Amino acid sequence: MRTASPSARPSGGFTLVEILITMTILGLVSAGALRFTMHALNIFHYDAGRIKVNRDIRSFTQQMTTNAVYSSYFRIFPSFSQRSVTSGGVTTDAAVSDGQSGDFLLLVFADTDITSGKTLISRIIGYYRDPENPSVATSTGPVRKFDRTLSPAVDAAVTPLYQILNTNVPVATAHTNPVVLQLAQGLSNGSLFYDFYDRSIMVRGQVIEQGNVLRRAVNTYNFTVSPRG
């Protein structure tokens, strides 16, 4: 009986074609798994950004509403740095009028002194947008806040608001006051605050939260607050 030679036995290895096919399939599977993982992470970061945006907006609106309701009156300025205007050698407040908008809201707390009958300002609270590029209306930037108690109280009829601001909240502090809302963008002609009949403040803007390099969580907010007067 003739036996087969060792060289005639079937090989237990893989051919080059089989290896290439297997590597191609593994590559396709790995690419699909990586794409699925990236998509899932993208959704996760986006949803996390949306949750943070909504939380920040709720905190911002509640805080501002409370402060505005208990204030005596408000003034809206074009920006944190633009507080006064000079015309004919006379300097006055640069506050906007009814139907106009600005990026700096000032809430004024004042009471009438029983003895003198004067209106005395005892506290000022300000909210303002701090854009990365002030010369570009659509530039994003955080919303910052300051809260100052005036002691002694200031006579509103004698001292204009821009002087009170320059003394208590200098322009140089624009980037140092606490942030209350990240990456805000104004929607009222590029500004955040709108003067509604000199009675109410309309706040219209967007909050942007960076999810990752591909997607950004954005939410629009629009609410109105009025001082007690």
ABEGO torsion letter per residue (X at the ends): XBBBBAAABBBABBBAAAAAAAAAAAAAAAAAAAAAAAAAAAAAAAAAAAAAAAAAAAAAAAAAAAAAAABABBBBBABAABABBBBGGBBBBABBBBGBBBABBBBBBBBBBAAAGBBBBABBBBBBBBBABAABAABBEBBBBBBBBBOBBBBAAABBAAAAAAAABBAAAAAABBBABBGBBBABGGBABBBBGGABBBBBBBBBBBABAABBBBBBBBBBBBBAX
